[in-house]
């Protein structure tokens, strides 16, 4: 009995000390780049006020569907309302001066009419006196007096005509300036209503009624309701491998047991110095049933695929380019690889038995 027990013990020790072995296999191998994932609506943007004031009220609720130019919030500012009213009064006054019943132009027209009558009368008297003087009738003083009156009334009529034209142009300019000022005040007043720039959904409202609003703080977050973008953060050592059109496999924490296919659509060239990553965008081939901004997960961007690669576990590779066989250390050439497997392109075959390095 003791001899049998001793033999059993020796056999067990011998079995436990054997090196693990494996044979290379031929199968499909995919090489990919890992990336962290965040889901964001397409066309997502923050709405800002371009004027300062106080939030009178939000005109929509969070989660509301909106169309382009739908009002989102209204801001009040007393100085803006006063400026708009002053601009309206100024426009009314200048328009009245230009077109009203008691306009400056009407007064000038009356003066011109009077000057024209005077000029006509002086012209007749001058011509009559001139004819008499040619016939040597009357005195030279009377002739000179009529001539002077004629020239004076003629000059006065020209002066009033020039004044009328100049005043009309000045009033036209004043009216246009007042119209522009009033339009600008109306635009400024309109700027106190914040509107949506797209058809989409209101994902967040950042201010409550009565709070101070500045041009430096966002009022709302608006984005698409149906189109979502996958934002992938890729390490800088892998970014050179990424190309538009590559396939990405995405898993989301909200859909733990599912993997979604996507396509790389955009690569941002600027590196984030804080995370040392580059941002890459992708679009779902088939969008999940429900998505929300900020959903997170993981992604793998497929760099290469090979359907008939000779594969060995990565843990059987020694020094990056060798494997252990019964004949000792054998040099091999490495092809594609992922986290767990490596393609061998030269050096061994499917019948080569490999020993796991100790």
C-alpha positions as CSV (number, residue, x, y, z in Angstrom):
1,X,0.0,0.0,0.0
2,X,2.8,2.4,0.8
3,X,4.4,1.7,-2.6
4,X,1.1,2.4,-4.4
5,X,0.7,5.7,-2.5
6,X,4.2,6.8,-3.3
7,X,3.7,6.1,-7.0
8,X,0.5,8.1,-7.1
9,X,2.2,11.0,-5.4
10,X,5.0,11.0,-7.9
11,X,2.6,10.9,-10.8
12,X,0.6,13.9,-9.4
13,X,3.8,15.9,-9.0
14,X,4.9,15.0,-12.5
15,X,1.5,16.1,-13.9
16,X,1.6,19.4,-12.1
17,X,5.0,20.3,-13.3
18,X,4.1,19.9,-17.0
19,X,4.3,23.1,-19.1
20,X,1.0,24.2,-20.7
21,X,0.9,23.6,-24.4
22,X,-1.2,24.8,-27.4
23,X,-1.4,24.5,-31.1
24,X,-1.8,27.5,-33.4
25,X,-5.3,27.8,-35.0
26,X,-6.6,29.5,-38.1
27,X,-9.4,31.9,-37.6
28,X,-10.6,35.5,-38.1
29,X,-8.5,38.1,-36.3
30,X,-9.4,41.7,-35.7
31,X,-7.0,44.4,-34.6
32,X,-8.7,47.4,-33.0
33,X,-8.0,50.5,-31.0
34,X,-9.7,51.1,-27.7
35,X,-11.6,54.3,-27.0
36,X,-13.8,55.6,-24.3
37,X,-17.3,56.6,-25.5
38,X,-19.8,59.4,-24.8
39,X,-23.1,59.8,-26.6
40,X,-24.2,63.3,-27.6
41,X,-27.1,64.6,-29.7
42,X,-26.1,65.9,-33.2
43,X,-26.0,69.8,-33.5
44,X,-25.9,70.1,-29.7
45,X,-25.3,73.7,-28.7
46,X,-25.7,76.0,-25.7
47,X,-27.9,79.1,-26.2
48,X,-26.5,82.4,-24.9
49,X,-28.0,85.8,-24.5
50,X,-26.3,88.6,-26.4
51,X,-27.5,91.2,-24.0
52,X,-27.5,91.5,-20.2
53,X,-30.7,91.6,-18.1
54,X,-32.9,89.6,-15.8
55,X,-34.7,86.4,-16.9
56,X,-38.4,87.2,-17.0
57,X,-39.4,83.6,-17.7
58,X,-38.4,80.4,-19.5
59,X,-40.9,79.9,-22.4
60,X,-40.3,76.1,-22.7
61,X,-39.7,73.2,-20.3
62,X,-36.8,70.8,-20.3
63,X,-37.5,67.9,-22.7
64,X,-39.7,70.1,-24.9
65,X,-39.6,69.6,-28.7
66,X,-38.9,72.9,-30.4
67,X,-38.7,74.2,-34.0
68,X,-36.2,76.6,-35.4
69,X,-36.9,80.1,-34.1
70,X,-39.1,78.9,-31.3
71,X,-38.8,81.3,-28.3
72,X,-36.9,79.7,-25.4
73,X,-36.6,82.4,-22.8
74,X,-37.3,86.1,-22.4
75,X,-35.1,88.7,-20.7
76,X,-36.1,92.1,-19.4
77,X,-34.1,95.3,-19.4
78,X,-35.7,98.7,-18.6
79,X,-33.1,100.7,-20.3
80,X,-33.7,98.8,-23.6
81,X,-37.4,99.6,-23.4
82,X,-36.7,103.3,-22.8
83,X,-34.3,103.5,-25.7
84,X,-36.8,101.9,-28.0
85,X,-39.5,104.4,-26.9
86,X,-37.1,107.4,-27.3
87,X,-36.2,106.1,-30.8
88,X,-39.9,105.9,-31.7
89,X,-40.6,109.4,-30.5
90,X,-37.6,110.8,-32.4
91,X,-38.8,109.0,-35.6
92,X,-42.2,110.5,-35.1
93,X,-40.9,114.0,-34.7
94,X,-38.5,113.9,-37.7
95,X,-41.3,112.4,-39.9
96,X,-43.6,115.1,-38.8
97,X,-41.0,117.8,-39.7
98,X,-40.6,116.2,-43.1
99,X,-44.2,115.3,-44.0
100,X,-46.6,116.9,-41.5
101,X,-48.9,119.8,-42.0
102,X,-46.7,122.3,-40.1
103,X,-43.4,121.2,-41.6
104,X,-40.3,123.3,-42.1
105,X,-40.5,122.5,-45.8
106,X,-44.1,123.8,-46.0
107,X,-43.0,127.1,-44.4
108,X,-40.1,127.4,-46.9
109,X,-42.5,126.6,-49.8
110,X,-44.7,129.5,-48.6
111,X,-41.7,131.8,-48.5
112,X,-40.7,130.7,-51.9
113,X,-44.2,131.4,-53.3
114,X,-44.1,134.9,-51.8
115,X,-40.6,135.5,-53.2
116,X,-41.8,134.2,-56.6
117,X,-44.7,136.7,-56.6
118,X,-42.4,139.5,-55.6
119,X,-39.9,138.5,-58.3
120,X,-42.7,138.4,-61.0
121,X,-43.9,141.8,-60.0
122,X,-40.4,143.3,-59.8
123,X,-39.6,141.7,-63.2
124,X,-42.7,143.3,-64.8
125,X,-41.9,146.7,-63.3
126,X,-38.2,146.4,-64.4
127,X,-39.1,145.5,-68.0
128,X,-41.6,148.3,-68.2
129,X,-39.2,150.8,-66.8
130,X,-36.4,149.5,-69.1
131,X,-38.7,150.1,-72.2
132,X,-39.4,153.6,-71.0
133,X,-35.7,154.3,-70.4
134,X,-34.9,153.2,-74.0
135,X,-37.4,155.7,-75.2
136,X,-35.8,158.3,-73.0
137,X,-38.8,158.5,-70.8
138,X,-38.4,158.7,-67.1
139,X,-35.4,159.2,-64.9
140,X,-32.3,157.0,-64.6
141,X,-32.8,156.8,-60.9
142,X,-36.2,155.2,-61.4
143,X,-34.7,152.8,-63.9
144,X,-31.8,151.8,-61.5
145,X,-34.3,151.4,-58.6
146,X,-36.5,149.0,-60.6
147,X,-33.4,147.0,-61.8
148,X,-32.1,146.7,-58.2
149,X,-35.4,145.5,-56.9
150,X,-35.6,142.9,-59.7
151,X,-32.1,141.6,-59.0
152,X,-32.8,141.5,-55.3
153,X,-36.0,139.5,-55.6
154,X,-34.3,137.2,-58.1
155,X,-31.5,136.5,-55.7
156,X,-33.9,136.0,-52.8
157,X,-35.9,133.5,-54.8
158,X,-32.6,131.5,-55.6
159,X,-31.5,131.6,-52.0
160,X,-34.9,130.3,-50.8
161,X,-34.9,127.6,-53.5
162,X,-31.4,126.4,-52.4
163,X,-32.4,126.5,-48.8
164,X,-35.5,124.4,-49.6
165,X,-33.4,121.8,-51.4
166,X,-30.8,121.7,-48.6
167,X,-33.4,121.5,-45.8
168,X,-35.3,118.8,-47.7
169,X,-32.1,116.7,-47.9
170,X,-31.3,117.3,-44.3
171,X,-34.8,116.3,-43.2
172,X,-34.6,113.2,-45.4
173,X,-31.3,112.2,-43.8
174,X,-32.7,112.8,-40.3
175,X,-35.7,110.6,-41.1
176,X,-33.5,107.8,-42.3
177,X,-31.3,108.1,-39.3
178,X,-34.3,108.0,-37.0
179,X,-35.7,105.0,-38.9
180,X,-32.4,103.2,-38.5
181,X,-32.2,104.0,-34.8
182,X,-35.7,102.8,-34.3
183,X,-35.1,99.6,-36.2
184,X,-32.0,99.0,-34.2
185,X,-33.8,99.5,-31.0
186,X,-36.5,97.0,-32.2
187,X,-33.8,94.5,-33.1
188,X,-32.2,95.0,-29.7
189,X,-35.5,94.6,-28.0
190,X,-36.0,91.4,-30.0
191,X,-32.6,90.2,-28.8
192,X,-34.1,89.9,-25.4
193,X,-36.0,86.9,-26.6
194,X,-33.8,83.9,-27.0
195,X,-34.9,81.5,-29.8
196,X,-33.9,78.0,-30.9
197,X,-31.5,77.8,-33.9
198,X,-32.6,74.3,-34.9
199,X,-35.4,71.8,-34.8
200,X,-34.7,69.7,-31.8
201,X,-35.2,69.2,-28.1
202,X,-34.4,71.3,-25.0
203,X,-32.1,69.1,-22.9
204,X,-31.4,71.6,-20.1
205,X,-32.4,75.1,-18.8
206,X,-29.7,76.7,-16.7
207,X,-31.5,79.8,-15.3
208,X,-34.6,80.4,-13.2
209,X,-37.0,83.3,-13.3
210,X,-35.6,86.4,-11.7
211,X,-31.9,85.4,-12.0
212,X,-29.4,87.8,-13.6
213,X,-28.4,86.9,-17.2
214,X,-25.1,87.8,-18.7
215,X,-23.6,87.2,-22.2
216,X,-21.0,84.9,-20.6
217,X,-23.5,82.3,-19.2
218,X,-25.5,79.8,-21.2
219,X,-29.3,79.8,-20.8
220,X,-30.3,76.5,-22.4
221,X,-28.9,73.3,-24.1
222,X,-30.5,72.3,-27.4
223,X,-29.8,69.4,-29.7
224,X,-31.2,67.0,-32.1
225,X,-33.9,64.6,-31.0
226,X,-33.2,61.7,-33.3
227,X,-29.6,62.0,-34.6
228,X,-26.9,61.2,-32.1
229,X,-23.1,61.3,-32.4
230,X,-20.7,58.9,-30.7
231,X,-17.7,60.7,-29.3
232,X,-14.7,58.5,-28.9
233,X,-11.5,59.6,-27.1
234,X,-8.5,57.9,-28.7
235,X,-5.0,57.8,-27.1
236,X,-2.4,59.8,-29.0
237,X,-0.3,56.7,-29.7
238,X,-3.2,55.2,-31.6
239,X,-4.6,58.2,-33.4
240,X,-2.4,57.7,-36.5
241,X,-4.1,54.3,-37.1
242,X,-7.6,55.9,-37.3
243,X,-9.2,56.7,-40.7
244,X,-12.7,57.9,-41.7
245,X,-14.9,55.0,-42.7
246,X,-13.5,52.5,-40.3
247,X,-15.9,50.3,-38.4
248,X,-16.3,50.8,-34.6
249,X,-17.9,48.4,-32.1
250,X,-19.6,50.2,-29.3
251,X,-20.9,48.9,-26.0
252,X,-22.9,51.3,-23.7
253,X,-23.4,50.9,-20.0
254,X,-27.1,51.5,-20.5
255,X,-27.2,48.5,-22.9
256,X,-24.9,46.1,-21.0
257,X,-25.5,43.0,-23.2
258,X,-25.4,44.6,-26.6
259,X,-22.8,45.7,-29.0
260,X,-23.6,48.4,-31.6
261,X,-21.8,48.9,-34.9
262,X,-20.8,52.4,-36.0
263,X,-18.7,54.1,-38.7
264,X,-16.0,56.7,-38.1
265,X,-17.1,60.0,-39.7
266,X,-14.8,62.7,-38.3
267,X,-11.3,63.0,-36.7
268,X,-10.5,66.1,-34.8
269,X,-6.8,67.2,-35.4
270,X,-6.4,69.0,-32.1
271,X,-5.1,67.0,-29.1
272,X,-6.6,67.6,-25.7
273,X,-3.6,68.4,-23.6
274,X,-5.3,67.5,-20.3
275,X,-6.3,63.9,-21.3
276,X,-3.6,63.4,-24.0
277,X,-6.3,62.1,-26.3
278,X,-7.9,63.0,-29.7
279,X,-11.6,63.2,-30.3
280,X,-13.1,61.0,-33.0
281,X,-16.8,61.0,-34.0
282,X,-18.8,58.1,-35.3
283,X,-22.4,57.4,-36.3
284,X,-24.5,54.4,-35.4
285,X,-25.3,52.0,-38.3
286,X,-28.5,51.1,-36.4
287,X,-29.4,53.5,-33.6
288,X,-30.5,52.1,-30.2
289,X,-34.1,52.6,-29.2
290,X,-33.5,55.3,-26.6
291,X,-30.5,57.6,-26.2
292,X,-29.7,60.4,-23.8
293,X,-26.9,63.0,-23.8
294,X,-24.0,61.9,-21.8
295,X,-24.5,58.1,-22.0
296,X,-21.1,56.4,-21.6
297,X,-19.4,53.2,-22.6
298,X,-16.5,51.7,-24.5
299,X,-15.6,51.3,-28.1
300,X,-13.1,49.5,-30.3
301,X,-12.3,51.0,-33.7
302,X,-11.4,48.2,-36.1
303,X,-8.1,48.8,-37.8
304,X,-7.5,45.6,-39.6
305,X,-9.4,42.3,-40.2
306,X,-8.1,39.0,-41.5
307,X,-10.3,36.0,-42.0
308,X,-7.7,33.2,-42.2
309,X,-4.9,34.3,-39.8
310,X,-2.7,31.8,-37.9
311,X,-3.4,32.7,-34.3
312,X,-1.6,32.0,-31.0
313,X,-2.4,33.4,-27.6
314,X,-0.4,36.5,-26.8
315,X,1.0,34.9,-23.6
316,X,3.0,32.4,-25.7
317,X,5.1,35.1,-27.3
318,X,8.6,35.6,-25.9
319,X,10.6,38.8,-26.4
320,X,8.1,40.1,-28.9
321,X,9.2,37.8,-31.8
322,X,9.7,34.3,-30.6
323,X,7.9,31.2,-29.3
324,X,9.0,28.1,-27.3
325,X,8.7,24.7,-29.0
326,X,10.1,21.3,-28.2
327,X,13.1,22.3,-30.3
328,X,13.7,25.4,-28.2
329,X,13.2,29.1,-28.9
330,X,11.9,29.7,-32.4
331,X,11.9,33.1,-34.1
332,X,8.6,34.1,-35.8
333,X,7.2,37.0,-37.7
334,X,4.2,38.9,-36.1
335,X,1.2,40.2,-38.0
336,X,-2.0,41.5,-36.6
337,X,-2.7,41.4,-32.9
338,X,-5.3,42.4,-30.3
339,X,-5.3,42.3,-26.6
340,X,-5.3,38.5,-26.3
341,X,-4.1,37.1,-29.6
342,X,-1.3,37.4,-32.2
343,X,-1.1,36.5,-35.8
344,X,2.0,34.5,-36.9
345,X,2.9,35.0,-40.5
346,X,6.1,33.0,-40.6
347,X,8.1,30.5,-38.5
348,X,5.5,27.9,-37.4
349,X,2.5,26.0,-38.7
350,X,-0.8,24.7,-37.3
351,X,1.0,21.4,-36.3
352,X,3.7,23.2,-34.3
353,X,3.2,22.6,-30.6
354,X,3.9,25.6,-28.5
355,X,5.0,25.6,-24.8
356,X,3.8,28.4,-22.6
357,X,6.8,30.4,-21.2
358,X,7.3,29.9,-17.4
